[in-house]
Amino acid sequence: MKLYEKIRLLRKSKGVSQTFVSEKLNITVQAYSLKETGSRPIKTDELEAISEALGVSPSCFFDEKFNVKLNDNTA
């Protein structure tokens, strides 16, 4: 799984919007969306800000055992 896929999965699992993360990065939602789809690279300082916004360590994205369960809101 690619870095941008892990970021997207984790953001969704935590119920965090792209708007919230883009504001932490001080970029537009459109620019952030391009990063989250792999169309634009994610810089080291951006990864640190994304990690902070999601409440995780940047290293978690490089853990071989990375596993995220999406919230099931059907209950």
Distance bins in CASP14 RR format, pairs under 12 A and 6 or more apart:
PFRMAT RR
TARGET T0000
AUTHOR 0000-0000-0000
RMODE 2
METHOD distances of the structure
MODEL  1
1 7 0 0 0 0 0 1 0 0 0 0 0
1 8 0 0 0 0 0 1 0 0 0 0 0
1 9 1 0 0 1 0 0 0 0 0 0 0
1 10 0 0 0 0 0 1 0 0 0 0 0
1 61 0 0 0 0 1 0 0 0 0 0 0
1 62 0 0 0 0 0 1 0 0 0 0 0
1 63 0 0 0 0 0 1 0 0 0 0 0
1 64 0 0 0 0 0 1 0 0 0 0 0
1 65 0 0 0 0 0 1 0 0 0 0 0
1 66 1 0 0 1 0 0 0 0 0 0 0
1 67 0 0 0 0 1 0 0 0 0 0 0
1 68 0 0 0 0 1 0 0 0 0 0 0
2 8 0 0 0 0 1 0 0 0 0 0 0
2 9 0 0 0 0 0 1 0 0 0 0 0
2 35 0 0 0 0 0 1 0 0 0 0 0
2 36 0 0 0 0 0 1 0 0 0 0 0
2 37 0 0 0 0 0 1 0 0 0 0 0
2 38 1 0 0 1 0 0 0 0 0 0 0
2 39 0 0 0 0 0 1 0 0 0 0 0
2 41 0 0 0 0 0 1 0 0 0 0 0
2 42 0 0 0 0 0 1 0 0 0 0 0
2 61 0 0 0 0 1 0 0 0 0 0 0
2 62 0 0 0 0 0 1 0 0 0 0 0
2 66 0 0 0 0 0 1 0 0 0 0 0
3 9 0 0 0 0 0 1 0 0 0 0 0
3 10 0 0 0 0 0 1 0 0 0 0 0
3 35 0 0 0 0 1 0 0 0 0 0 0
3 36 0 0 0 0 0 1 0 0 0 0 0
3 37 0 0 0 0 0 1 0 0 0 0 0
3 38 0 0 0 0 1 0 0 0 0 0 0
3 41 0 0 0 0 1 0 0 0 0 0 0
3 42 1 0 0 1 0 0 0 0 0 0 0
3 43 0 0 0 0 0 1 0 0 0 0 0
3 44 0 0 0 0 0 1 0 0 0 0 0
3 46 0 0 0 0 0 1 0 0 0 0 0
3 47 1 0 0 1 0 0 0 0 0 0 0
3 50 0 0 0 0 1 0 0 0 0 0 0
3 51 0 0 0 0 0 1 0 0 0 0 0
3 58 0 0 0 0 0 1 0 0 0 0 0
3 60 0 0 0 0 0 1 0 0 0 0 0
3 61 1 0 1 0 0 0 0 0 0 0 0
3 62 0 0 0 0 1 0 0 0 0 0 0
3 63 0 0 0 0 0 1 0 0 0 0 0
3 66 0 0 0 0 0 1 0 0 0 0 0
4 10 0 0 0 0 0 1 0 0 0 0 0
4 11 0 0 0 0 0 1 0 0 0 0 0
4 32 0 0 0 0 0 1 0 0 0 0 0
4 33 0 0 0 0 0 1 0 0 0 0 0
4 34 0 0 0 0 1 0 0 0 0 0 0
4 35 1 0 0 1 0 0 0 0 0 0 0
4 36 1 0 1 0 0 0 0 0 0 0 0
4 37 1 0 0 1 0 0 0 0 0 0 0
4 38 1 0 1 0 0 0 0 0 0 0 0
4 39 0 0 0 0 1 0 0 0 0 0 0
4 40 0 0 0 0 1 0 0 0 0 0 0
4 41 0 0 0 0 1 0 0 0 0 0 0
4 42 1 0 0 1 0 0 0 0 0 0 0
4 46 0 0 0 0 0 1 0 0 0 0 0
4 47 0 0 0 0 0 1 0 0 0 0 0
4 50 0 0 0 0 0 1 0 0 0 0 0
4 61 0 0 0 0 1 0 0 0 0 0 0
5 11 0 0 0 0 0 1 0 0 0 0 0
5 12 0 0 0 0 0 1 0 0 0 0 0
5 35 0 0 0 0 0 1 0 0 0 0 0
5 36 0 0 0 0 1 0 0 0 0 0 0
5 37 0 0 0 0 1 0 0 0 0 0 0
5 38 0 0 0 0 1 0 0 0 0 0 0
5 42 0 0 0 0 0 1 0 0 0 0 0
5 61 0 0 0 0 1 0 0 0 0 0 0
5 66 0 0 0 0 1 0 0 0 0 0 0
5 68 0 0 0 0 0 1 0 0 0 0 0
6 12 0 0 0 0 0 1 0 0 0 0 0
6 13 0 0 0 0 0 1 0 0 0 0 0
6 36 0 0 0 0 0 1 0 0 0 0 0
6 38 0 0 0 0 0 1 0 0 0 0 0
6 42 0 0 0 0 0 1 0 0 0 0 0
6 47 0 0 0 0 0 1 0 0 0 0 0
6 50 0 0 0 0 0 1 0 0 0 0 0
6 51 0 0 0 0 0 1 0 0 0 0 0
6 54 0 0 0 0 0 1 0 0 0 0 0
6 56 0 0 0 0 0 1 0 0 0 0 0
6 58 0 0 0 0 0 1 0 0 0 0 0
6 59 0 0 0 0 0 1 0 0 0 0 0
6 60 0 0 0 0 1 0 0 0 0 0 0
6 61 1 0 1 0 0 0 0 0 0 0 0
6 62 0 0 0 0 1 0 0 0 0 0 0
6 63 0 0 0 0 1 0 0 0 0 0 0
6 64 0 0 0 0 0 1 0 0 0 0 0
6 65 0 0 0 0 0 1 0 0 0 0 0
6 66 1 0 1 0 0 0 0 0 0 0 0
6 67 0 0 0 0 1 0 0 0 0 0 0
6 68 1 0 0 1 0 0 0 0 0 0 0
7 13 0 0 0 0 0 1 0 0 0 0 0
7 14 0 0 0 0 0 1 0 0 0 0 0
7 16 0 0 0 0 0 1 0 0 0 0 0
7 18 0 0 0 0 0 1 0 0 0 0 0
7 21 0 0 0 0 1 0 0 0 0 0 0
7 25 0 0 0 0 0 1 0 0 0 0 0
7 32 0 0 0 0 1 0 0 0 0 0 0
7 33 0 0 0 0 0 1 0 0 0 0 0
7 35 1 0 0 1 0 0 0 0 0 0 0
7 36 1 0 0 1 0 0 0 0 0 0 0
7 37 0 0 0 0 0 1 0 0 0 0 0
7 38 0 0 0 0 1 0 0 0 0 0 0
7 42 1 0 0 1 0 0 0 0 0 0 0
7 46 0 0 0 0 1 0 0 0 0 0 0
7 47 0 0 0 0 1 0 0 0 0 0 0
7 49 0 0 0 0 0 1 0 0 0 0 0
7 50 1 0 1 0 0 0 0 0 0 0 0
7 51 0 0 0 0 1 0 0 0 0 0 0
7 53 0 0 0 0 0 1 0 0 0 0 0
7 54 1 0 0 1 0 0 0 0 0 0 0
7 56 0 0 0 0 1 0 0 0 0 0 0
7 58 0 0 0 0 0 1 0 0 0 0 0
7 60 0 0 0 0 0 1 0 0 0 0 0
7 61 1 0 0 1 0 0 0 0 0 0 0
7 62 0 0 0 0 0 1 0 0 0 0 0
7 66 0 0 0 0 0 1 0 0 0 0 0
7 68 0 0 0 0 0 1 0 0 0 0 0
8 14 0 0 0 0 0 1 0 0 0 0 0
8 15 0 0 0 0 0 1 0 0 0 0 0
8 16 0 0 0 0 0 1 0 0 0 0 0
8 18 0 0 0 0 1 0 0 0 0 0 0
8 21 0 0 0 0 0 1 0 0 0 0 0
8 32 0 0 0 0 0 1 0 0 0 0 0
8 33 0 0 0 0 1 0 0 0 0 0 0
8 35 0 0 0 0 1 0 0 0 0 0 0
8 36 1 0 1 0 0 0 0 0 0 0 0
8 37 1 0 0 1 0 0 0 0 0 0 0
8 38 0 0 0 0 1 0 0 0 0 0 0
8 42 0 0 0 0 0 1 0 0 0 0 0
8 50 0 0 0 0 0 1 0 0 0 0 0
8 54 0 0 0 0 0 1 0 0 0 0 0
8 61 0 0 0 0 0 1 0 0 0 0 0
8 68 0 0 0 0 1 0 0 0 0 0 0
8 70 0 0 0 0 0 1 0 0 0 0 0
9 15 0 0 0 0 0 1 0 0 0 0 0
9 16 0 0 0 0 0 1 0 0 0 0 0
9 36 0 0 0 0 0 1 0 0 0 0 0
9 54 0 0 0 0 0 1 0 0 0 0 0
9 56 0 0 0 0 0 1 0 0 0 0 0
9 60 0 0 0 0 0 1 0 0 0 0 0
9 61 0 0 0 0 0 1 0 0 0 0 0
9 66 0 0 0 0 1 0 0 0 0 0 0
9 67 0 0 0 0 1 0 0 0 0 0 0
9 68 1 0 1 0 0 0 0 0 0 0 0
9 69 0 0 0 0 1 0 0 0 0 0 0
9 70 1 0 0 1 0 0 0 0 0 0 0
9 71 0 0 0 0 0 1 0 0 0 0 0
10 16 0 0 0 0 1 0 0 0 0 0 0
10 21 0 0 0 0 0 1 0 0 0 0 0
10 36 0 0 0 0 0 1 0 0 0 0 0
10 47 0 0 0 0 0 1 0 0 0 0 0
10 50 0 0 0 0 1 0 0 0 0 0 0
10 51 0 0 0 0 1 0 0 0 0 0 0
10 53 0 0 0 0 0 1 0 0 0 0 0
10 54 1 0 1 0 0 0 0 0 0 0 0
10 55 0 0 0 0 1 0 0 0 0 0 0
10 56 1 0 0 1 0 0 0 0 0 0 0
10 57 0 0 0 0 0 1 0 0 0 0 0
10 58 0 0 0 0 0 1 0 0 0 0 0
10 60 1 0 0 1 0 0 0 0 0 0 0
10 61 1 0 0 1 0 0 0 0 0 0 0
10 63 0 0 0 0 0 1 0 0 0 0 0
10 66 0 0 0 0 1 0 0 0 0 0 0
10 67 0 0 0 0 0 1 0 0 0 0 0
10 68 1 0 1 0 0 0 0 0 0 0 0
10 69 0 0 0 0 0 1 0 0 0 0 0
10 70 0 0 0 0 1 0 0 0 0 0 0
10 71 0 0 0 0 0 1 0 0 0 0 0
11 17 0 0 0 0 1 0 0 0 0 0 0
11 18 1 0 0 1 0 0 0 0 0 0 0
11 19 0 0 0 0 0 1 0 0 0 0 0
11 20 0 0 0 0 1 0 0 0 0 0 0
11 21 1 0 0 1 0 0 0 0 0 0 0
11 22 0 0 0 0 0 1 0 0 0 0 0
11 24 0 0 0 0 0 1 0 0 0 0 0
11 32 0 0 0 0 1 0 0 0 0 0 0
11 33 0 0 0 0 0 1 0 0 0 0 0
11 35 0 0 0 0 0 1 0 0 0 0 0
11 36 1 0 0 1 0 0 0 0 0 0 0
11 50 0 0 0 0 1 0 0 0 0 0 0
11 51 0 0 0 0 0 1 0 0 0 0 0
11 53 0 0 0 0 1 0 0 0 0 0 0
11 54 1 0 0 1 0 0 0 0 0 0 0
11 55 0 0 0 0 0 1 0 0 0 0 0
11 56 0 0 0 0 0 1 0 0 0 0 0
11 61 0 0 0 0 0 1 0 0 0 0 0
11 68 0 0 0 0 1 0 0 0 0 0 0
11 70 0 0 0 0 0 1 0 0 0 0 0
11 71 0 0 0 0 0 1 0 0 0 0 0
12 18 0 0 0 0 1 0 0 0 0 0 0
12 21 0 0 0 0 0 1 0 0 0 0 0
12 36 0 0 0 0 1 0 0 0 0 0 0
12 54 0 0 0 0 0 1 0 0 0 0 0
12 68 0 0 0 0 1 0 0 0 0 0 0
12 69 0 0 0 0 0 1 0 0 0 0 0
12 70 1 0 0 1 0 0 0 0 0 0 0
12 71 0 0 0 0 1 0 0 0 0 0 0
12 73 0 0 0 0 0 1 0 0 0 0 0
13 54 0 0 0 0 1 0 0 0 0 0 0
13 55 0 0 0 0 0 1 0 0 0 0 0
13 56 0 0 0 0 0 1 0 0 0 0 0
13 66 0 0 0 0 0 1 0 0 0 0 0
13 67 0 0 0 0 0 1 0 0 0 0 0
13 68 1 0 1 0 0 0 0 0 0 0 0
13 69 1 0 0 1 0 0 0 0 0 0 0
13 70 1 0 1 0 0 0 0 0 0 0 0
13 71 1 0 0 1 0 0 0 0 0 0 0
13 72 0 0 0 0 0 1 0 0 0 0 0
13 73 0 0 0 0 0 1 0 0 0 0 0
14 20 0 0 0 0 1 0 0 0 0 0 0
14 21 0 0 0 0 0 1 0 0 0 0 0
14 50 0 0 0 0 0 1 0 0 0 0 0
14 51 0 0 0 0 0 1 0 0 0 0 0
14 53 0 0 0 0 1 0 0 0 0 0 0
14 54 1 0 1 0 0 0 0 0 0 0 0
14 55 1 0 0 1 0 0 0 0 0 0 0
14 56 0 0 0 0 1 0 0 0 0 0 0
14 68 0 0 0 0 1 0 0 0 0 0 0
14 69 0 0 0 0 0 1 0 0 0 0 0
14 70 0 0 0 0 1 0 0 0 0 0 0
14 71 0 0 0 0 1 0 0 0 0 0 0
15 21 0 0 0 0 0 1 0 0 0 0 0
15 53 0 0 0 0 0 1 0 0 0 0 0
15 54 0 0 0 0 1 0 0 0 0 0 0
15 68 0 0 0 0 0 1 0 0 0 0 0
15 70 0 0 0 0 1 0 0 0 0 0 0
15 71 1 0 0 1 0 0 0 0 0 0 0
15 73 0 0 0 0 1 0 0 0 0 0 0
16 22 0 0 0 0 0 1 0 0 0 0 0
16 23 0 0 0 0 0 1 0 0 0 0 0
16 24 0 0 0 0 1 0 0 0 0 0 0
16 32 0 0 0 0 0 1 0 0 0 0 0
16 36 0 0 0 0 0 1 0 0 0 0 0
16 50 0 0 0 0 1 0 0 0 0 0 0
16 51 0 0 0 0 0 1 0 0 0 0 0
16 52 0 0 0 0 0 1 0 0 0 0 0
16 53 1 0 0 1 0 0 0 0 0 0 0
16 54 1 0 0 1 0 0 0 0 0 0 0
16 55 0 0 0 0 1 0 0 0 0 0 0
16 56 0 0 0 0 0 1 0 0 0 0 0
16 71 0 0 0 0 0 1 0 0 0 0 0
17 23 0 0 0 0 1 0 0 0 0 0 0
17 24 0 0 0 0 0 1 0 0 0 0 0
17 29 0 0 0 0 1 0 0 0 0 0 0
17 32 0 0 0 0 0 1 0 0 0 0 0
17 33 0 0 0 0 0 1 0 0 0 0 0
17 36 0 0 0 0 0 1 0 0 0 0 0
17 53 0 0 0 0 0 1 0 0 0 0 0
17 54 0 0 0 0 0 1 0 0 0 0 0
18 24 0 0 0 0 0 1 0 0 0 0 0
18 25 0 0 0 0 0 1 0 0 0 0 0
18 27 0 0 0 0 0 1 0 0 0 0 0
18 28 0 0 0 0 1 0 0 0 0 0 0
18 29 1 0 1 0 0 0 0 0 0 0 0
18 30 0 0 0 0 1 0 0 0 0 0 0
18 31 0 0 0 0 0 1 0 0 0 0 0
18 32 1 0 1 0 0 0 0 0 0 0 0
18 33 1 0 1 0 0 0 0 0 0 0 0
18 34 0 0 0 0 0 1 0 0 0 0 0
18 35 0 0 0 0 1 0 0 0 0 0 0
18 36 1 0 0 1 0 0 0 0 0 0 0
18 37 0 0 0 0 0 1 0 0 0 0 0
18 50 0 0 0 0 0 1 0 0 0 0 0
18 53 0 0 0 0 0 1 0 0 0 0 0
18 54 0 0 0 0 0 1 0 0 0 0 0
19 25 0 0 0 0 0 1 0 0 0 0 0
19 27 0 0 0 0 0 1 0 0 0 0 0
19 28 0 0 0 0 1 0 0 0 0 0 0
19 29 1 0 1 0 0 0 0 0 0 0 0
19 30 0 0 0 0 0 1 0 0 0 0 0
19 31 0 0 0 0 0 1 0 0 0 0 0
19 32 0 0 0 0 1 0 0 0 0 0 0
19 33 0 0 0 0 0 1 0 0 0 0 0
19 53 0 0 0 0 0 1 0 0 0 0 0
20 29 0 0 0 0 1 0 0 0 0 0 0
20 32 0 0 0 0 1 0 0 0 0 0 0
20 49 0 0 0 0 0 1 0 0 0 0 0
20 50 0 0 0 0 0 1 0 0 0 0 0
20 52 0 0 0 0 0 1 0 0 0 0 0
20 53 1 0 0 1 0 0 0 0 0 0 0
20 54 0 0 0 0 1 0 0 0 0 0 0
20 55 0 0 0 0 0 1 0 0 0 0 0
21 27 0 0 0 0 1 0 0 0 0 0 0
21 28 0 0 0 0 0 1 0 0 0 0 0
21 29 0 0 0 0 1 0 0 0 0 0 0
21 31 0 0 0 0 0 1 0 0 0 0 0
21 32 1 0 1 0 0 0 0 0 0 0 0
21 33 0 0 0 0 0 1 0 0 0 0 0
21 35 0 0 0 0 1 0 0 0 0 0 0
21 36 0 0 0 0 1 0 0 0 0 0 0
21 42 0 0 0 0 0 1 0 0 0 0 0
21 46 0 0 0 0 1 0 0 0 0 0 0
21 47 0 0 0 0 0 1 0 0 0 0 0
21 49 0 0 0 0 1 0 0 0 0 0 0
21 50 1 0 1 0 0 0 0 0 0 0 0
21 51 0 0 0 0 0 1 0 0 0 0 0
21 52 0 0 0 0 1 0 0 0 0 0 0
21 53 1 0 1 0 0 0 0 0 0 0 0
21 54 1 0 0 1 0 0 0 0 0 0 0
21 55 0 0 0 0 0 1 0 0 0 0 0
22 28 1 0 0 1 0 0 0 0 0 0 0
22 29 1 0 1 0 0 0 0 0 0 0 0
22 30 0 0 0 0 1 0 0 0 0 0 0
22 31 1 0 0 1 0 0 0 0 0 0 0
22 32 1 1 0 0 0 0 0 0 0 0 0
22 33 0 0 0 0 1 0 0 0 0 0 0
22 34 0 0 0 0 0 1 0 0 0 0 0
22 35 0 0 0 0 1 0 0 0 0 0 0
22 36 0 0 0 0 1 0 0 0 0 0 0
22 46 0 0 0 0 0 1 0 0 0 0 0
22 49 0 0 0 0 0 1 0 0 0 0 0
22 50 0 0 0 0 1 0 0 0 0 0 0
22 53 0 0 0 0 1 0 0 0 0 0 0
23 29 0 0 0 0 1 0 0 0 0 0 0
23 31 0 0 0 0 0 1 0 0 0 0 0
23 32 0 0 0 0 1 0 0 0 0 0 0
23 49 0 0 0 0 0 1 0 0 0 0 0
23 50 0 0 0 0 0 1 0 0 0 0 0
23 53 0 0 0 0 1 0 0 0 0 0 0
24 32 0 0 0 0 1 0 0 0 0 0 0
24 45 0 0 0 0 0 1 0 0 0 0 0
24 46 0 0 0 0 1 0 0 0 0 0 0
24 47 0 0 0 0 0 1 0 0 0 0 0
24 48 0 0 0 0 0 1 0 0 0 0 0
24 49 1 0 1 0 0 0 0 0 0 0 0
24 50 1 0 0 1 0 0 0 0 0 0 0
24 51 0 0 0 0 1 0 0 0 0 0 0
24 52 1 0 0 1 0 0 0 0 0 0 0
24 53 1 0 1 0 0 0 0 0 0 0 0
24 54 0 0 0 0 1 0 0 0 0 0 0
24 55 0 0 0 0 0 1 0 0 0 0 0
25 31 0 0 0 0 1 0 0 0 0 0 0
25 32 1 0 0 1 0 0 0 0 0 0 0
25 33 0 0 0 0 0 1 0 0 0 0 0
25 34 0 0 0 0 0 1 0 0 0 0 0
25 35 0 0 0 0 1 0 0 0 0 0 0
25 36 0 0 0 0 0 1 0 0 0 0 0
25 40 0 0 0 0 0 1 0 0 0 0 0
25 42 0 0 0 0 1 0 0 0 0 0 0
25 43 0 0 0 0 1 0 0 0 0 0 0
25 45 0 0 0 0 1 0 0 0 0 0 0
25 46 1 0 1 0 0 0 0 0 0 0 0
25 47 0 0 0 0 1 0 0 0 0 0 0
25 48 0 0 0 0 0 1 0 0 0 0 0
25 49 1 0 1 0 0 0 0 0 0 0 0
25 50 1 0 0 1 0 0 0 0 0 0 0
25 51 0 0 0 0 0 1 0 0 0 0 0
25 52 0 0 0 0 0 1 0 0 0 0 0
25 53 1 0 0 1 0 0 0 0 0 0 0
25 54 0 0 0 0 0 1 0 0 0 0 0
26 32 0 0 0 0 0 1 0 0 0 0 0
26 45 0 0 0 0 0 1 0 0 0 0 0
26 46 0 0 0 0 1 0 0 0 0 0 0
26 49 0 0 0 0 1 0 0 0 0 0 0
26 53 0 0 0 0 0 1 0 0 0 0 0
27 33 0 0 0 0 1 0 0 0 0 0 0
27 34 0 0 0 0 1 0 0 0 0 0 0
27 35 0 0 0 0 1 0 0 0 0 0 0
27 36 0 0 0 0 0 1 0 0 0 0 0
27 40 0 0 0 0 1 0 0 0 0 0 0
27 42 0 0 0 0 0 1 0 0 0 0 0
27 43 0 0 0 0 0 1 0 0 0 0 0
27 45 0 0 0 0 0 1 0 0 0 0 0
27 46 0 0 0 0 1 0 0 0 0 0 0
27 49 0 0 0 0 1 0 0 0 0 0 0
27 50 0 0 0 0 0 1 0 0 0 0 0
28 34 0 0 0 0 1 0 0 0 0 0 0
28 35 0 0 0 0 0 1 0 0 0 0 0
28 40 0 0 0 0 0 1 0 0 0 0 0
29 35 0 0 0 0 0 1 0 0 0 0 0
29 36 0 0 0 0 0 1 0 0 0 0 0
30 36 0 0 0 0 0 1 0 0 0 0 0
30 37 0 0 0 0 0 1 0 0 0 0 0
30 39 0 0 0 0 0 1 0 0 0 0 0
30 40 0 0 0 0 0 1 0 0 0 0 0
31 37 0 0 0 0 0 1 0 0 0 0 0
31 39 0 0 0 0 1 0 0 0 0 0 0
31 40 1 0 0 1 0 0 0 0 0 0 0
31 41 0 0 0 0 0 1 0 0 0 0 0
31 42 0 0 0 0 0 1 0 0 0 0 0
31 43 0 0 0 0 0 1 0 0 0 0 0
31 46 0 0 0 0 0 1 0 0 0 0 0
32 38 0 0 0 0 0 1 0 0 0 0 0
32 39 0 0 0 0 0 1 0 0 0 0 0
32 40 0 0 0 0 1 0 0 0 0 0 0
32 42 0 0 0 0 1 0 0 0 0 0 0
32 46 0 0 0 0 1 0 0 0 0 0 0
32 49 0 0 0 0 0 1 0 0 0 0 0
32 50 0 0 0 0 1 0 0 0 0 0 0
32 53 0 0 0 0 0 1 0 0 0 0 0
33 39 0 0 0 0 1 0 0 0 0 0 0
33 40 0 0 0 0 1 0 0 0 0 0 0
34 40 1 0 1 0 0 0 0 0 0 0 0
34 41 0 0 0 0 1 0 0 0 0 0 0
34 42 0 0 0 0 0 1 0 0 0 0 0
34 46 0 0 0 0 0 1 0 0 0 0 0
35 41 1 0 0 1 0 0 0 0 0 0 0
35 42 1 0 1 0 0 0 0 0 0 0 0
35 43 0 0 0 0 1 0 0 0 0 0 0
35 46 1 0 0 1 0 0 0 0 0 0 0
35 47 0 0 0 0 1 0 0 0 0 0 0
35 49 0 0 0 0 0 1 0 0 0 0 0
35 50 0 0 0 0 1 0 0 0 0 0 0
36 42 0 0 0 0 1 0 0 0 0 0 0
36 46 0 0 0 0 0 1 0 0 0 0 0
36 50 0 0 0 0 1 0 0 0 0 0 0
36 54 0 0 0 0 0 1 0 0 0 0 0
40 46 0 0 0 0 1 0 0 0 0 0 0
41 47 0 0 0 0 0 1 0 0 0 0 0
42 48 0 0 0 0 0 1 0 0 0 0 0
42 49 0 0 0 0 1 0 0 0 0 0 0
42 50 1 0 0 1 0 0 0 0 0 0 0
42 51 0 0 0 0 0 1 0 0 0 0 0
42 58 0 0 0 0 0 1 0 0 0 0 0
42 61 0 0 0 0 1 0 0 0 0 0 0
43 49 0 0 0 0 1 0 0 0 0 0 0
43 50 0 0 0 0 0 1 0 0 0 0 0
43 58 0 0 0 0 0 1 0 0 0 0 0
44 50 0 0 0 0 0 1 0 0 0 0 0
44 51 0 0 0 0 0 1 0 0 0 0 0
44 58 0 0 0 0 1 0 0 0 0 0 0
44 61 0 0 0 0 0 1 0 0 0 0 0
45 51 0 0 0 0 0 1 0 0 0 0 0
45 52 0 0 0 0 0 1 0 0 0 0 0
45 58 0 0 0 0 0 1 0 0 0 0 0
46 52 0 0 0 0 0 1 0 0 0 0 0
46 53 0 0 0 0 0 1 0 0 0 0 0
46 58 0 0 0 0 0 1 0 0 0 0 0
46 61 0 0 0 0 0 1 0 0 0 0 0
47 53 0 0 0 0 0 1 0 0 0 0 0
47 54 0 0 0 0 0 1 0 0 0 0 0
47 56 0 0 0 0 0 1 0 0 0 0 0
47 57 0 0 0 0 0 1 0 0 0 0 0
47 58 1 0 1 0 0 0 0 0 0 0 0
47 59 0 0 0 0 0 1 0 0 0 0 0
47 60 0 0 0 0 0 1 0 0 0 0 0
47 61 1 0 0 1 0 0 0 0 0 0 0
47 62 0 0 0 0 1 0 0 0 0 0 0
48 54 0 0 0 0 0 1 0 0 0 0 0
48 55 0 0 0 0 0 1 0 0 0 0 0
48 56 0 0 0 0 0 1 0 0 0 0 0
48 57 0 0 0 0 1 0 0 0 0 0 0
48 58 1 0 1 0 0 0 0 0 0 0 0
48 59 0 0 0 0 0 1 0 0 0 0 0
48 61 0 0 0 0 0 1 0 0 0 0 0
49 55 0 0 0 0 0 1 0 0 0 0 0
49 56 0 0 0 0 0 1 0 0 0 0 0
49 58 0 0 0 0 1 0 0 0 0 0 0
50 56 0 0 0 0 1 0 0 0 0 0 0
50 57 0 0 0 0 0 1 0 0 0 0 0
50 58 0 0 0 0 1 0 0 0 0 0 0
50 60 0 0 0 0 0 1 0 0 0 0 0
50 61 0 0 0 0 1 0 0 0 0 0 0
51 57 1 0 0 1 0 0 0 0 0 0 0
51 58 1 0 1 0 0 0 0 0 0 0 0
51 59 0 0 0 0 1 0 0 0 0 0 0
51 60 1 0 0 1 0 0 0 0 0 0 0
51 61 1 0 0 1 0 0 0 0 0 0 0
51 62 0 0 0 0 0 1 0 0 0 0 0
52 58 0 0 0 0 1 0 0 0 0 0 0
54 60 0 0 0 0 1 0 0 0 0 0 0
54 61 0 0 0 0 1 0 0 0 0 0 0
54 68 0 0 0 0 0 1 0 0 0 0 0
56 62 0 0 0 0 0 1 0 0 0 0 0
56 63 0 0 0 0 0 1 0 0 0 0 0
56 66 0 0 0 0 0 1 0 0 0 0 0
56 68 0 0 0 0 0 1 0 0 0 0 0
57 63 0 0 0 0 1 0 0 0 0 0 0
57 66 0 0 0 0 0 1 0 0 0 0 0
59 65 0 0 0 0 0 1 0 0 0 0 0
59 66 0 0 0 0 0 1 0 0 0 0 0
60 66 1 0 0 1 0 0 0 0 0 0 0
60 67 0 0 0 0 0 1 0 0 0 0 0
60 68 0 0 0 0 1 0 0 0 0 0 0
61 68 0 0 0 0 0 1 0 0 0 0 0
END
